[in-house]
Amino acid sequence: FNIHSYLSDEIYNLNTRARLDFINEKIKDTSKEVVIIGTFADRFEDDNKRKSAFNKILDSVSNKPYGSLFKINFVILDMRDKEMLIEFLAKIFV
């Protein structure tokens, strides 16, 4: 999901939370794992702002039913950075 819009657009935030809730409901009684990928990391000017956005998102979902999805498998990526994307995908599909 677009982390920049999640933090700055209330309607996008509400829609994203509904999707996360749906995903959580579908997988909660299974052994399936989910990776939550926050995109548009490039919209934040530097690593400090990316880390701040990451922490704001974690704080915003901590008390939600789907908050557990974010505890292990939540990353933020600049999807335009092919090297970063390839490295990430290699870790997931080992």
Secondary structure as the mmCIF struct_conf table of DSSP 4:
data_model
#
loop_
_struct_conf.conf_type_id
_struct_conf.id
_struct_conf.beg_label_comp_id
_struct_conf.beg_label_asym_id
_struct_conf.beg_label_seq_id
_struct_conf.end_label_comp_id
_struct_conf.end_label_asym_id
_struct_conf.end_label_seq_id
STRN STRN1 ASN A 2 ASN A 2
HELX_RH_AL_P HELX_RH_AL_P1 ILE A 3 SER A 8
HELX_RH_AL_P HELX_RH_AL_P2 GLU A 10 ILE A 27
TURN_TY1_P TURN_TY1_P1 LYS A 28 ASP A 29
BEND BEND1 THR A 30 THR A 30
STRN STRN2 ILE A 36 GLY A 38
STRN STRN3 THR A 39 THR A 39
HELX_RH_3T_P HELX_RH_3T_P1 ALA A 41 ARG A 43
BEND BEND2 PHE A 44 ASP A 46
HELX_RH_AL_P HELX_RH_AL_P3 ASP A 47 VAL A 61
TURN_TY1_P TURN_TY1_P2 SER A 62 ASN A 63
BEND BEND3 LYS A 64 LYS A 64
TURN_TY1_P TURN_TY1_P3 PRO A 65 SER A 68
HELX_RH_AL_P HELX_RH_AL_P4 LEU A 69 ILE A 72
BEND BEND4 ASN A 73 ASN A 73
STRN STRN4 PHE A 74 ILE A 76
TURN_TY1_P TURN_TY1_P4 MET A 79 ARG A 80
HELX_RH_AL_P HELX_RH_AL_P5 LYS A 82 ILE A 92
TURN_TY1_P TURN_TY1_P5 PHE A 93 PHE A 93
#
